[in-house]
Amino acid sequence: MSHWTAGEIPDQTGRTFVITGANSGLGLCSARALARHGAEVILACRSPERGKTALTDVATVASGADPRLLELDLADLGSIAQAADELRSSTRRIDVLMNNAGVMALPLRRTADDFEAQFGTNHLGHFALTAQLFPLLLAADAPRVVTTSSIMHRVGRMRWDDLNWQRGYRKWLAYGQSKLANLLFAFELDRQAKERALTLSSMAAHPGYASTHLQAAGSEITGNKAMLWATNLGNRIFAQSDQMGALPQLYAATAADVEGGQFYGPSQLFESRGSPKVVRAMPAAYNRESARRLWDRSEELTGVEFAWPATTRTSAS
């Protein structure tokens, strides 16, 4: 995969992709790249206005089926259920679900269901969405789920006694926990699929340090102009482009040699930039006991479970 570019994406004609957060940044770059290569792209966006702008953008480069817009707020379990219902009524299968959307380093906020906003949006929202779209994924021949994590998962620790930060909130540690949760979920989903001999593969990716609006959102909310200026300056000087940042998740979503349970990220400068490669997460991300515990807590918090088909587990169970 050395020097792999989006131009090497195989023909995706006839395949359907759902991308969360597809109105900007990595999601929009991924949507454009996939549409260019023939995919039917469903842009799952929180803002209808920004989503419509992105839809027009992607439609101008699409070489296959027309892209579609899906209203989805990952910070609201009701919105997730409604979006899943809409897809089930309009879509025969999903070949790839790209759990791309996220929020970063926000001041303390709560979701519509009273979850801490970063854990609730980045992890619980995607957990609930993936579970509710699971039958559509299993209708595909070789479905993939690609979940976007971050280098910052390395500062994360699972606060089992306070996952939703009812006390002692620290925005960067909360972000790190949500990104560690993304990895625990991605790897556990792949393990459970393998145990049941399913063709579904689940993997994770991270963009390195890519210039997107994600970094500025927290400063905009708090009105911290100095931090916003510093963030924008850092993006201009040090960050790679959002197009480059999208490559690891595009590689995970489309390349023929991708394996479930892997983590893909940039290949240069401590995984901050460059072409995609297989990378290693910190050891905590591979802890099976933690992954199972998070899965159970996620089902409890969201009230959503995966409808596994009736199959015989392999000896790996």
KAMO-V608194 format. One record per backbone hydrogen bond with DSSP energy under -1.0 kcal/mol. CO is the residue of the C=O (numbers start at 1). NH is the residue of the N-H. If there is no record, write none. Layout:
# KAMO-V608194
co->[CO;CO]
nh->[NH;NH]
This chain:
# KAMO-V608194
co->[1;5;6;12;15;16;16;17;18;19;24;25;26;27;28;29;30;31;32;34;35;35;37;40;41;42;43;44;45;47;48;49;50;51;52;53;54;55;56;58;68;70;73;75;76;77;78;79;80;81;82;83;84;85;87;95;96;97;98;98;99;109;111;115;116;117;118;119;119;120;123;124;125;126;127;128;129;133;134;136;137;143;144;145;146;147;150;151;152;153;158;159;162;170;171;172;173;174;175;176;177;178;179;180;181;182;183;184;185;186;187;188;189;190;191;192;193;194;195;201;202;203;204;205;209;213;216;217;218;219;219;223;224;225;226;227;228;229;230;231;232;233;234;234;240;241;242;244;246;247;248;249;250;251;259;262;263;264;265;268;268;269;272;273;275;277;282;283;284;287;288;289;290;291;292;293;294;295;296;297;298;299;306;309;314]
nh->[4;8;9;15;40;95;96;42;98;44;28;29;30;31;32;33;34;35;36;39;38;63;12;17;68;19;70;21;72;51;52;53;54;55;56;57;58;59;60;61;43;45;76;112;80;81;82;83;84;85;86;87;88;89;91;144;18;146;20;100;148;117;114;111;120;121;122;123;124;125;127;128;129;130;131;132;133;137;138;94;140;201;97;203;99;205;153;154;155;156;160;162;165;174;175;176;177;178;179;180;181;182;183;184;185;186;187;188;189;190;191;192;193;194;195;196;198;197;314;145;261;147;264;149;240;217;220;221;222;223;224;225;228;229;230;231;232;233;234;235;236;237;238;239;211;245;246;247;250;251;252;253;254;255;262;204;279;206;277;272;273;272;209;268;267;265;285;286;287;291;292;293;294;295;296;297;298;299;300;301;302;303;308;311;317]
